[in-house]
Amino acid sequence: MKDVLLVGLGLAGIAMCERLLAEGKTFDVYENGSQTSSKVAGGLYNPVILKRFTLAWNADTQLAQAVPFYQAIEEKLNIAIDDKLKVLRRFASIEEQNLWFEAADRPRLKQLLNNQIHKNRNDGIAADKGFGEVLKTGKIDTANLQQAYTSYLEGLNCISRATFDYNALQIKADAFEFKGTNYKKIIFAEGFGLKKNPFFNYLPLNGTKGELLTIKAPNLKEESVIKSSCFIIPLGGDYYRVGATYKWKDKTNMPTEAAKEELITKLRTFLTSEFEVVDHVAGIRPTVTDRRPLVGSHPKFNNMYVLNGFGSRGVLLAPYASQQLFDFIYKQSSLNPEIDIARFSKKYFVN
Ligand SMILES: Cc1cc2nc3c(=O)[nH]c(=O)nc-3n(C[C@H](O)[C@H](O)[C@H](O)COP(=O)(O)OP(=O)(O)OC[C@H]3O[C@@H](n4cnc5c(N)ncnc54)[C@H](O)[C@@H]3O)c2cc1C
């Protein structure tokens, strides 16, 4: 009998594995590559919503947990995934500068917004009103993390690169049997793949498609993340990630010409440097109607759990939400009610 069967090895699954390993729990993971959100993500962690200059939900708490969390993985796997990039918000007007100053005066934002205007010194970018600098930001190389973590679990002999077949799960009184092995608990962390999960597909996971380009811009020479009508994220060399789009109808992981055109048009509003597009990726963010994660236990089946709904903030949310779930399962702590799926239990019983 193993402790846990875990489905999905995106940011949610990886964070859950870390919690389980830290407490000596035994587990197996199933991962089939059907969702690409963690693979393609820009990977930024930034506690501030740059449209309105407000703190993202609970983001100061999450940030304090996330930075040491990824650092511990870097040390354990001997990889470099946390690039402490500056994030610069381009101002489009004097009004925006004033809003920034007001925000930088608020108690919880003081530590996170630099109250000096950062002048533009890059000829490749049009920004005559300058930038506001967000503090304590960075970028996790989520693709590298996912790849390295998969290899690590292969070394521990506890990952199957296979589709988890929901129909093959046998639910027993105090355990689950899957492919001849018994597990005390099962945790689902399939991202948008949750839609195919017959146990949890009553949850209001919408999914928002996002696309990103990689461009080569040899003359740009920018070392900070620039946020204007879209993000430019330096990757090193002359390469930059540009994104992302938000689309609610198309739920495929296929890149589209329309998104490419949209990003190029946005980019040209502030990037004057020459560039060429060298790559284009897409994924579905696991977004929820009320914009809070989906964490907790199934309304009917004991010992069956979900860890999902990280939307566009998986890097910051995964360490926090996985700790919440672990403590809920093993330490009888209560979940933060804002993330607890108990808030949707009516939907389960109506269906
Ligand atoms: C374009 C884009 C840009 C983004 N940029 C950022 C960013 O800058 N910062 C940030 O914090 N977040 C960003 N995000 C959001 C972030 O990617 C997500 O919040 C996060 O990756 C979700 O992680 P997850 O593990 O819940 O889901 P996923 O990454 O989707 O992982 C779920 C995993 O489960 C597997 N799976 C599903 N069903 C099954 C099954 N039946 N059997 C086996 N395996 C299964 C899938 O293959 C997948 O690997 C971005 C997302 C997109 C699409």
Ligand as a Chemical Component Dictionary entry (heavy atoms), coordinates in Angstrom:
data_LIG
# 
_chem_comp.id                   LIG 
_chem_comp.type                 NON-POLYMER 
_chem_comp.pdbx_formal_charge   0 
_chem_comp.three_letter_code    LIG 
# 
loop_
_chem_comp_atom.comp_id 
_chem_comp_atom.atom_id 
_chem_comp_atom.alt_atom_id 
_chem_comp_atom.type_symbol 
_chem_comp_atom.charge 
_chem_comp_atom.model_Cartn_x 
_chem_comp_atom.model_Cartn_y 
_chem_comp_atom.model_Cartn_z 
_chem_comp_atom.pdbx_ordinal 
LIG C1  C1  C 0 0.776  31.284 -22.192 1  
LIG C2  C2  C 0 0.800  31.153 -20.704 2  
LIG C3  C3  C 0 1.626  31.988 -19.957 3  
LIG C4  C4  C 0 1.667  31.870 -18.570 4  
LIG N1  N1  N 0 2.514  32.666 -17.870 5  
LIG C5  C5  C 0 2.587  32.542 -16.510 6  
LIG C6  C6  C 0 3.488  33.325 -15.776 7  
LIG O1  O1  O 0 4.254  34.136 -16.324 8  
LIG N2  N2  N 0 3.506  33.183 -14.416 9  
LIG C7  C7  C 0 2.680  32.291 -13.765 10 
LIG O2  O2  O 0 2.735  32.198 -12.526 11 
LIG N3  N3  N 0 1.815  31.520 -14.465 12 
LIG C8  C8  C 0 1.747  31.628 -15.805 13 
LIG N4  N4  N 0 0.874  30.856 -16.523 14 
LIG C9  C9  C 0 -0.058 29.996 -15.766 15 
LIG C10 C10 C 0 0.609  28.707 -15.308 16 
LIG O3  O3  O 0 1.175  28.101 -16.421 17 
LIG C11 C11 C 0 -0.442 27.799 -14.659 18 
LIG O4  O4  O 0 -1.061 28.444 -13.573 19 
LIG C12 C12 C 0 0.179  26.499 -14.144 20 
LIG O5  O5  O 0 1.109  25.997 -15.041 21 
LIG C13 C13 C 0 -0.873 25.456 -13.847 22 
LIG O6  O6  O 0 -0.230 24.330 -13.368 23 
LIG P1  P1  P 0 -1.015 22.977 -13.149 24 
LIG O7  O7  O 0 -0.026 21.983 -12.668 25 
LIG O8  O8  O 0 -2.240 23.209 -12.336 26 
LIG O9  O9  O 0 -1.571 22.593 -14.599 27 
LIG P2  P2  P 0 -0.771 22.035 -15.887 28 
LIG O10 O10 O 0 0.468  22.758 -16.104 29 
LIG O11 O11 O 0 -1.765 21.982 -16.996 30 
LIG O12 O12 O 0 -0.376 20.569 -15.450 31 
LIG C14 C14 C 0 -1.290 19.508 -15.398 32 
LIG C15 C15 C 0 -0.567 18.266 -15.851 33 
LIG O13 O13 O 0 -1.449 17.137 -15.754 34 
LIG C16 C16 C 0 -1.252 16.309 -16.888 35 
LIG N5  N5  N 0 -2.495 15.541 -17.080 36 
LIG C17 C17 C 0 -3.741 16.035 -17.291 37 
LIG N6  N6  N 0 -4.624 15.019 -17.399 38 
LIG C18 C18 C 0 -3.923 13.859 -17.243 39 
LIG C19 C19 C 0 -4.266 12.466 -17.245 40 
LIG N7  N7  N 0 -5.543 12.027 -17.391 41 
LIG N8  N8  N 0 -3.278 11.545 -17.099 42 
LIG C20 C20 C 0 -1.988 11.945 -16.906 43 
LIG N9  N9  N 0 -1.610 13.247 -16.891 44 
LIG C21 C21 C 0 -2.574 14.195 -17.044 45 
LIG C22 C22 C 0 -0.966 17.290 -18.017 46 
LIG O14 O14 O 0 -0.255 16.706 -19.076 47 
LIG C23 C23 C 0 -0.146 18.379 -17.307 48 
LIG O15 O15 O 0 1.242  18.176 -17.416 49 
LIG C24 C24 C 0 0.836  30.914 -17.914 50 
LIG C25 C25 C 0 0.033  30.064 -18.659 51 
LIG C26 C26 C 0 0.012  30.169 -20.049 52 
LIG C27 C27 C 0 -0.844 29.219 -20.837 53 
# 
loop_
_chem_comp_bond.comp_id 
_chem_comp_bond.atom_id_1 
_chem_comp_bond.atom_id_2 
_chem_comp_bond.value_order 
_chem_comp_bond.pdbx_ordinal 
LIG C1  C2  SING 1  
LIG C2  C3  SING 2  
LIG C2  C26 DOUB 3  
LIG C3  C4  DOUB 4  
LIG C4  N1  SING 5  
LIG C4  C24 SING 6  
LIG N1  C5  DOUB 7  
LIG C5  C6  SING 8  
LIG C5  C8  SING 9  
LIG C6  O1  DOUB 10 
LIG C6  N2  SING 11 
LIG N2  C7  SING 12 
LIG C7  O2  DOUB 13 
LIG C7  N3  SING 14 
LIG N3  C8  DOUB 15 
LIG C8  N4  SING 16 
LIG N4  C9  SING 17 
LIG N4  C24 SING 18 
LIG C9  C10 SING 19 
LIG C10 O3  SING 20 
LIG C10 C11 SING 21 
LIG C11 O4  SING 22 
LIG C11 C12 SING 23 
LIG C12 O5  SING 24 
LIG C12 C13 SING 25 
LIG C13 O6  SING 26 
LIG O6  P1  SING 27 
LIG P1  O7  DOUB 28 
LIG P1  O8  SING 29 
LIG P1  O9  SING 30 
LIG O9  P2  SING 31 
LIG P2  O10 DOUB 32 
LIG P2  O11 SING 33 
LIG P2  O12 SING 34 
LIG O12 C14 SING 35 
LIG C14 C15 SING 36 
LIG C15 O13 SING 37 
LIG C15 C23 SING 38 
LIG O13 C16 SING 39 
LIG C16 N5  SING 40 
LIG C16 C22 SING 41 
LIG N5  C17 SING 42 
LIG N5  C21 SING 43 
LIG C17 N6  DOUB 44 
LIG N6  C18 SING 45 
LIG C18 C19 SING 46 
LIG C18 C21 DOUB 47 
LIG C19 N7  SING 48 
LIG C19 N8  DOUB 49 
LIG N8  C20 SING 50 
LIG C20 N9  DOUB 51 
LIG N9  C21 SING 52 
LIG C22 O14 SING 53 
LIG C22 C23 SING 54 
LIG C23 O15 SING 55 
LIG C24 C25 DOUB 56 
LIG C25 C26 SING 57 
LIG C26 C27 SING 58 
# 
